[in-house]
Amino acid sequence: MALALLSPPGEWGADIVIGSSQRFGIPMGFGGPHAAFFATKEEYKRSLPGRIIGVTIDSAGNYALRMALQTREQHIRRDKATSNICTAQALLAIMASMYAIYHGPKGIKQIAERIHGLAVFLSKSLEALGFHQENKFFFDTLKLNAGELIESIHTEALKNEVNLNYEGSTVGITLDETTSPEDVKTIIRFFAKVMGKNIDDLDLEGIKTRILGKIPSHLERKSDYLSHPVFNSYHSEHEMLRYIKSLEAKDLSLCHSMIALGSCTMKLNSTTEMVPVTWAEFSKIHPFAPSDQVEGYMQIFDELNKWLSEITGFAAMSLQPNSGAQGEYAGLMVIRAYHLDRGDSHRNIALIPSSAHGTNPASAAMAGMKIVIVKCDERGNIDVADLKAKAEEHAADLSCLMVTYPSTHGVFEESIIEICEIIHKNGGQVYMDGANMNAQVGLTSPATIGADVCHLNLHKTFCIPHGGGGPGMGPIGVAKHLVPFLPGHAVVEMSREKSISAVSSAPWGSASILIISHAYIAMMGGEGLTNATKFAILNANYIKTRLENSYPILYSGTQGRCAHEMILDCRAFKAYGIEVTDLAKRLMDYGFHAPTVSFPVAGTVMIEPTESEPKHELDRFCDAMIAIRSEIEDVENGKLDALNNPLKNAPHTAAAVTANEWTHPYSRQTAAFPLPYVSTFKFWPSVGRVNDTHGDRTLVCSCPPVESYAEEVL
Ligand SMILES: *Cc1c(COP(=O)(O)O)cnc(C)c1O
């Protein structure tokens, strides 16, 4: 917000800039979720963590947007990772961008000027009362040395329901867009009272007319910003609403059909769980609000801690980490602190199975550990002999094992207890990746199998929606001996004897979305949660049984069953030119979002239905998969052309299907309405097959030339 008035860091030669976009219309939420941003010079763009939306073309040559750099964290050589970010704050970034779209550069400048103007007015008024305001230059924040008056200021502020930032004898006051002139007068009024004066004795009108900005002219912003047409087109509510709806309409979401995204647990996010997030009582609270003003939140945290401890079988939780990967990092730092505390500073080897989620080795690398990969056997289980050999070889320096249970292959490892024992025998700790708790809750637990730490993805099993890539929450649970090391905080009192430092700036992470998981657990109860797990496993095995004659299922347990998800092997189709991507894209024509593609095994899809889907929806999905399999067979036996077929040309847009010209050897109906159910509710993909190579060359969406923009606004 300040940069609407100040010259931006890029112009004064900064290489990397980080910040928070909370000021762009995002509620405080007692700490989050908020989107941070990370910007760099052109030369570092390929080293940025996360994804970049770039431009490409589709099969008809139309403009299309596509995620570039998308295959890094989970596909690069695991120990080479430079970031462990998977779930981020996509939804909040979108909200902040919508704020910028609605207000545009002029509107944002006005908002910034108003904030700054009020801050200058407040500063001058307080100075007129005799206070010393220490910030010579400022945008929105004042710092007053209150000396002996600090106590009475605090008392008066509380009486007026105002929280300020007190440190020793200084008071910090920050104003933002939501601060009204009335609020500012309230502050002046009680500061006057503390000085034994009266606000009416001040010449406020005079101060108002004497307001001059506190920004030195050489730091004033001279350059334009937000010049792209999108920031200059939708400034009325009607236009804005239609713009947002037009984007929403391009999105195939859980509103349309099941999203069987293996390892991501796309389950129902019920309205009752979601609504309280919008309540002011939860959303309008500062992360450092005094503890006696946040008893409701504290009760929620206490109950959630208790429930999650019971679910995991652990002694305590930390609600601080903002994602699964951040939980991994926090948990590994706890393990590190435990070893250090015992004088074992050399213990820095993390054993990680080759099947692990990409964030595991990336988090271990960030925690300063050395990664040793453990093999898997042909059933997809950890190769216990290899694990034992490596644990013994590195016994002197073993820090931990990171193990996902049920495995990323969708199977309950039957030797899991033995695996944990081997690690403990060799002096290591067991970190269980609990992202897949949807197959465990109520039936087993990390503590039962012998793990010492785990994270939970509340945005998977515990119903926080994924928001297109975040926000999420990844609290960690620990066994008793690790409790003293759980993350502390520098501002809010929560540190234990041996706490590691905070892993996120807000003490309880993205606090406001914890209430979603709290509501889920409260409404389900123990029996409901256990039933959910059973249905998740039942649904997965139903799909497995319906599809196993059409697709080889890569791994299953000794009983021939999967856990909550399964991997379909599509590698054999390559022999007749069909790639797993073709199948994934073709599913769009059938009204389904693609399952997880090529993770954790290249050339496969991973399917996870969750307990939320009724049998009718599972059948619709299976029908689509079976129909696609018979299309693949037609390519194989030559009934369909090897290149010009519905799989290679998928997805089919409305424009392509209704064009005057149709050059394919299959019908338009086969293209767009391949099964009867599709005609009752057709989702039209908005672009055809996107060009990946073209997209990777055009990382950043460049703004149209200034002239075209000038024409548009005129
Ligand atoms: C989703 C997932 C993660 C990462 O969680 P994020 O919240 O995306 O960081 C880690 N491990 C497994 C097995 C997962 O499925």
The ligand as an SDF file (V2000), in Angstrom:
LIG
                    3D

 15 15  0  0  0  0  0  0  0  0999 V2000
   -0.0500  -32.7860    0.2440 C   0  0  0  0  0  0  0  0  0  0  0  0
    1.0710  -33.5660    0.7700 C   0  0  0  0  0  0  0  0  0  0  0  0
    2.1930  -32.9290    1.3560 C   0  0  0  0  0  0  0  0  0  0  0  0
    2.4230  -31.4350    1.3320 C   0  0  0  0  0  0  0  0  0  0  0  0
    1.4710  -30.6910    1.9900 O   0  0  0  0  0  0  0  0  0  0  0  0
    1.3050  -29.1380    1.6490 P   0  0  0  0  0  0  0  0  0  0  0  0
    0.2870  -28.6560    2.5870 O   0  0  0  0  0  0  0  0  0  0  0  0
    0.8940  -29.0250    0.2280 O   0  0  0  0  0  0  0  0  0  0  0  0
    2.6350  -28.4740    1.8630 O   0  0  0  0  0  0  0  0  0  0  0  0
    3.1580  -33.7190    1.9030 C   0  0  0  0  0  0  0  0  0  0  0  0
    3.0720  -35.0590    1.8690 N   0  0  0  0  0  0  0  0  0  0  0  0
    2.0340  -35.7140    1.2930 C   0  0  0  0  0  0  0  0  0  0  0  0
    1.9820  -37.1970    1.2820 C   0  0  0  0  0  0  0  0  0  0  0  0
    0.9960  -34.9820    0.7240 C   0  0  0  0  0  0  0  0  0  0  0  0
   -0.0200  -35.6190    0.1380 O   0  0  0  0  0  0  0  0  0  0  0  0
  1  2  1  0
  2  3  1  0
  2 14  2  0
  3  4  1  0
  3 10  2  0
  4  5  1  0
  5  6  1  0
  6  7  2  0
  6  8  1  0
  6  9  1  0
 10 11  1  0
 11 12  2  0
 12 13  1  0
 12 14  1  0
 14 15  1  0
M  END
$$$$
